């Protein structure tokens, strides 16, 4: 079973099973279920946006996938679908992580997402 990560946080197998079951009941893929849940949580006025952290480069992705930056204020903001296109293909899991963007995050110059610990 592929390990799930949401918002740069490794999800426990118990939580993963709950999300998979809820998505199946709703008749949606896991990514569509999570996207819809986030949209409902944040509100319809503005879709959730994500920053992408590269553990390989130890930097943030710039806007439009144009390089990297160590300055979080210069990082690009990506939609859920854009973030998924970047994060999902990377192996090993956790090499690139999506972090939910919020106002306080931009002010934390030295913020780094939690490291991927591997295992279950």
DRENKEVO-775142 format. One record per residue (C-alpha): y negated, x, z negated; residue in one letter. Coordinates in steps of 0.2 Angstrom, whole numbers. Layout:
+-------+-------+-------+------+
|    yy |    xx |    zz | type |
+-------+-------+-------+------+
|     Y |     X |     Z |    A |
...
+-------+-------+-------+------+
END
This chain:
+-------+-------+-------+------+
|    yy |    xx |    zz | type |
+-------+-------+-------+------+
|     0 |     0 |     0 |    X |
|   -17 |     7 |     5 |    X |
|   -29 |    10 |   -10 |    X |
|   -44 |    -1 |   -10 |    X |
|   -62 |     5 |   -14 |    X |
|   -77 |    -6 |   -17 |    X |
|   -94 |     0 |   -19 |    X |
|   -88 |    18 |   -21 |    X |
|   -76 |    12 |   -36 |    X |
|   -58 |    14 |   -35 |    X |
|   -50 |    -3 |   -38 |    X |
|   -35 |    -4 |   -50 |    X |
|   -19 |   -11 |   -42 |    X |
|   -20 |   -26 |   -53 |    X |
|   -37 |   -30 |   -47 |    X |
|   -32 |   -26 |   -29 |    X |
|   -18 |   -39 |   -30 |    X |
|   -30 |   -52 |   -36 |    X |
|   -42 |   -49 |   -22 |    X |
|   -28 |   -49 |    -9 |    X |
|   -21 |   -65 |   -16 |    X |
|   -38 |   -73 |   -16 |    X |
|   -41 |   -68 |     2 |    X |
|   -24 |   -75 |     7 |    X |
|   -28 |   -91 |    -2 |    X |
|   -45 |   -92 |     7 |    X |
|   -36 |   -88 |    24 |    X |
|   -47 |   -73 |    26 |    X |
|   -45 |   -54 |    28 |    X |
|   -49 |   -44 |    13 |    X |
|   -64 |   -36 |    21 |    X |
|   -71 |   -54 |    26 |    X |
|   -67 |   -61 |     9 |    X |
|   -76 |   -47 |     0 |    X |
|   -91 |   -48 |    12 |    X |
|   -93 |   -67 |     9 |    X |
|   -91 |   -64 |   -10 |    X |
|  -105 |   -51 |    -9 |    X |
|  -116 |   -62 |     2 |    X |
|  -114 |   -76 |   -11 |    X |
|  -117 |   -65 |   -26 |    X |
|  -133 |   -57 |   -18 |    X |
|  -139 |   -73 |   -10 |    X |
|  -142 |   -78 |     8 |    X |
|  -160 |   -71 |     9 |    X |
|  -155 |   -53 |    12 |    X |
|  -138 |   -47 |    16 |    X |
|  -131 |   -33 |     5 |    X |
|  -135 |   -16 |    11 |    X |
|  -125 |     0 |     7 |    X |
|  -129 |    19 |     6 |    X |
|  -115 |    30 |    12 |    X |
|  -111 |    46 |     2 |    X |
|  -100 |    60 |    10 |    X |
|   -90 |    69 |    -3 |    X |
|   -85 |    81 |    11 |    X |
|  -104 |    86 |    14 |    X |
|  -110 |    81 |    -3 |    X |
|  -124 |    72 |     5 |    X |
|  -130 |    55 |    10 |    X |
|  -129 |    48 |    27 |    X |
|  -146 |    47 |    36 |    X |
|  -151 |    31 |    45 |    X |
|  -142 |    27 |    61 |    X |
|  -128 |    40 |    57 |    X |
|  -140 |    54 |    62 |    X |
|  -134 |    68 |    50 |    X |
|  -135 |    70 |    31 |    X |
|  -148 |    72 |    17 |    X |
|  -147 |    77 |    -1 |    X |
|  -163 |    66 |    -4 |    X |
|  -157 |    48 |    -8 |    X |
|  -174 |    41 |    -3 |    X |
|  -170 |    47 |    15 |    X |
|  -153 |    40 |    16 |    X |
|  -149 |    26 |    28 |    X |
|  -146 |     8 |    23 |    X |
|  -130 |     0 |    31 |    X |
|  -124 |   -18 |    32 |    X |
|  -106 |   -21 |    25 |    X |
|   -99 |   -21 |    42 |    X |
|  -107 |    -4 |    47 |    X |
|  -102 |     4 |    30 |    X |
|   -84 |    -2 |    33 |    X |
|   -84 |     6 |    50 |    X |
|   -89 |    22 |    42 |    X |
|   -79 |    22 |    26 |    X |
|   -62 |    14 |    31 |    X |
|   -57 |    27 |    44 |    X |
|   -59 |    42 |    33 |    X |
|   -44 |    50 |    26 |    X |
|   -41 |    55 |    12 |    X |
|   -47 |    38 |     4 |    X |
|   -63 |    41 |    -5 |    X |
|   -70 |    55 |     7 |    X |
|   -84 |    44 |    12 |    X |
|   -89 |    30 |     0 |    X |
|  -101 |    15 |     1 |    X |
|  -113 |    12 |   -13 |    X |
|  -122 |    -5 |   -15 |    X |
|  -140 |    -2 |   -13 |    X |
|  -152 |    -9 |   -26 |    X |
|  -170 |    -5 |   -30 |    X |
|  -166 |     6 |   -46 |    X |
|  -154 |    17 |   -35 |    X |
|  -167 |    23 |   -24 |    X |
|  -177 |    30 |   -39 |    X |
|  -162 |    40 |   -45 |    X |
|  -164 |    56 |   -35 |    X |
|  -149 |    65 |   -42 |    X |
|  -137 |    50 |   -42 |    X |
|  -119 |    53 |   -35 |    X |
|  -106 |    40 |   -34 |    X |
|   -90 |    42 |   -45 |    X |
|   -78 |    54 |   -39 |    X |
|   -62 |    48 |   -31 |    X |
|   -48 |    52 |   -43 |    X |
|   -33 |    48 |   -32 |    X |
|   -17 |    41 |   -40 |    X |
|   -15 |    23 |   -45 |    X |
+-------+-------+-------+------+
END
